[in-house]
């Protein structure tokens, strides 16, 4: 079976991911496992503009979550 990478196709996809991060931080206080892997996959495989939107939104709404994700250099 081929592992298809997860990627964001729109700002809405990114905004939904940010909400998931925020909700997870509220309930579990940590990001890990499949969620961290899936979002890092999206960071690595999505349009750089969408990736920057993700990091900008996290910076505004949940800056403490930034430590879980590796920001690529463009």
C-alpha positions as CSV (number, residue, x, y, z in Angstrom):
1,X,0.0,0.0,0.0
2,X,1.3,3.4,-1.0
3,X,1.3,6.0,1.8
4,X,-0.3,9.2,0.3
5,X,1.0,12.3,2.0
6,X,-1.5,14.6,3.6
7,X,-1.5,18.2,2.2
8,X,-3.5,21.3,2.4
9,X,-5.3,22.5,-0.7
10,X,-6.8,25.7,0.6
11,X,-6.7,28.2,3.5
12,X,-9.8,26.6,4.8
13,X,-7.9,23.3,5.2
14,X,-5.2,25.2,7.1
15,X,-7.7,27.0,9.3
16,X,-9.4,23.7,10.2
17,X,-6.0,22.2,11.1
18,X,-5.3,25.2,13.4
19,X,-8.7,24.7,15.1
20,X,-7.8,21.0,15.6
21,X,-4.5,22.0,17.2
22,X,-6.2,24.6,19.4
23,X,-8.8,22.1,20.6
24,X,-6.2,19.4,21.2
25,X,-4.1,21.8,23.2
26,X,-7.2,22.7,25.3
27,X,-8.1,19.1,26.0
28,X,-4.8,17.2,26.1
29,X,-2.2,20.0,26.5
30,X,0.1,18.2,24.1
31,X,0.3,17.4,20.4
32,X,1.7,14.0,19.5
33,X,1.3,10.8,17.6
34,X,-0.8,10.7,14.5
35,X,-1.9,14.3,14.7
36,X,1.7,15.7,14.9
37,X,2.8,13.3,12.1
38,X,-0.1,14.2,9.8
39,X,0.3,17.9,10.3
40,X,4.1,17.7,9.7
41,X,3.3,15.8,6.6
42,X,1.0,18.6,5.4
43,X,3.7,21.2,6.3
44,X,6.2,19.2,4.2
45,X,3.9,18.7,1.2
46,X,1.8,21.8,0.9
47,X,2.1,25.0,-1.0
48,X,4.6,27.3,0.9
49,X,1.9,30.0,1.1
50,X,-0.4,27.7,3.0
51,X,2.4,26.5,5.2
52,X,3.2,30.1,6.1
53,X,-0.5,30.7,6.8
54,X,-0.5,27.7,9.2
55,X,2.5,29.1,11.2
56,X,1.1,32.6,11.2
57,X,-2.2,31.4,12.6
58,X,-0.6,29.3,15.2
59,X,1.6,32.2,16.2
60,X,-1.6,34.3,16.7
61,X,-3.8,31.7,18.4
62,X,-1.6,29.0,20.0
63,X,2.1,30.0,20.0
64,X,2.9,27.3,22.5
65,X,2.1,24.7,19.8
66,X,4.8,26.0,17.5
67,X,7.4,23.8,19.2
68,X,5.8,20.7,17.8
69,X,6.3,21.4,14.2
70,X,9.4,21.9,12.0
71,X,9.1,24.9,9.9
72,X,10.7,24.4,6.4
73,X,12.9,26.9,4.8
74,X,11.6,28.3,1.5
